[in-house]
Every structure is written in C-alpha cells, then in structure tokens.
C-alpha cells in the first residue's frame, strides 16, 4: 500500500424495511467520526432504488482505512440488514477538474 490518499466506495444493498436505519446509521457514524485520517465522506442514495446506498470516503491512506475497518470490526454489525456483503473499492485520484 502507498501513503497517498485513497477514495473508498462502499456499496450497500439493504434489505427491505431497513433502509432508513442503515442510511441514518451510516450518516451518524460519518458525522461523529473523529478519525483524522478520514478526510471527507458522503452517503449517497440511488435515486432509482433507495435500498442501494454508497458511502464515499477519502482516507489519508489505504493502510489507515484498513486499520480503521479492522478496529471497527468491519461490517459485521450490518450483516443482518444487508442483502449482500458490502462491495468495497479503493481508488486513487487520477485527475481532477
């Protein structure tokens, strides 16, 4: 891993009836985070399917993101309300506008 910032995209498919709980929980966790390695974050909802949610985060490095996820126990606390395991993609910024 490198020490450059990474943009993390985490895709969630939420079971029916749990959409608000998961979205609100992700939003609260993002807003309450005091981890200085978390540089930015957003929770996005698919306009065609409200059970399809993305958490987009910029972390100071991939190593720091992985350390955070390990300390937080990964996504185990969400397993009962998700249709599938979250899909996590780590990217680096290639260009900006």
C-alpha positions in Angstrom: 0.0 0.0 0.0 1.0 3.6 -0.5 0.8 6.6 1.7 -1.2 8.6 -0.8 -4.9 9.5 -0.2 -7.5 7.0 -1.4 -11.1 7.3 -2.3 -13.2 4.5 -0.9 -16.5 3.5 -2.5 -18.6 1.1 -0.3 -21.8 -0.2 -2.0 -24.6 -1.4 0.2 -27.7 -3.4 -0.8 -30.1 -3.0 2.1 -32.9 -5.4 3.0 -36.5 -4.0 2.7 -37.7 -2.2 5.8 -34.1 -1.3 6.9 -33.3 1.5 4.5 -33.7 4.4 6.9 -31.9 2.6 9.8 -28.9 1.9 7.7 -28.7 5.2 5.9 -29.2 7.2 9.1 -26.6 5.0 10.9 -24.0 5.5 8.2 -24.7 9.2 8.3 -24.3 9.4 12.1 -21.1 7.4 12.0 -19.7 9.6 9.4 -20.6 12.8 11.2 -19.4 11.5 14.5 -16.0 10.3 13.3 -13.1 12.0 14.9 -10.5 9.9 13.0 -8.1 12.5 11.4 -7.3 10.0 8.6 -10.9 10.3 7.3 -10.6 13.4 5.1 -14.1 13.5 3.6 -17.2 11.4 3.4 -20.7 11.2 1.9 -23.6 8.9 2.0 -25.3 8.7 -1.4 -28.7 7.0 -2.2 -29.5 5.6 -5.6 -32.4 7.6 -7.0 -33.9 4.6 -8.7 -33.6 2.2 -5.7 -33.4 3.6 -2.2 -32.2 0.3 -0.8 -29.0 0.8 -2.8 -26.6 3.1 -0.9 -23.0 4.2 -1.4 -20.6 5.5 1.3 -17.9 7.5 -0.5 -14.9 8.4 1.7 -11.5 9.9 1.2 -8.8 8.5 3.6 -5.3 9.7 4.1 -4.0 6.2 3.0 -5.3 2.7 2.3 -3.4 1.4 5.3 -5.2 3.8 7.6 -8.6 2.8 6.1 -7.9 -0.9 6.6 -6.7 -0.2 10.2 -10.0 1.7 10.9 -12.1 -1.1 9.4 -10.2 -3.7 11.5 -10.7 -1.8 14.7 -14.4 -1.2 13.9 -15.0 -4.9 13.3 -15.7 -4.5 9.6 -19.3 -4.7 8.5 -20.4 -7.4 10.9 -22.9 -5.2 12.7 -24.8 -4.7 9.4 -24.9 -8.3 8.2 -28.5 -8.9 9.4 -29.9 -5.9 7.4 -28.0 -6.2 4.2 -28.9 -8.4 1.2 -25.3 -9.0 0.3 -21.8 -8.2 1.7 -20.8 -4.6 1.0 -18.7 -4.1 -2.1 -15.6 -2.0 -1.3 -13.5 -0.4 -3.9 -10.3 1.6 -3.2 -9.2 4.1 -5.8 -6.6 6.8 -6.2 -7.3 10.1 -7.9 -6.1 10.1 -11.5 -7.3 13.5 -12.5 -9.4 16.4 -11.2 -11.5 19.1 -12.7 
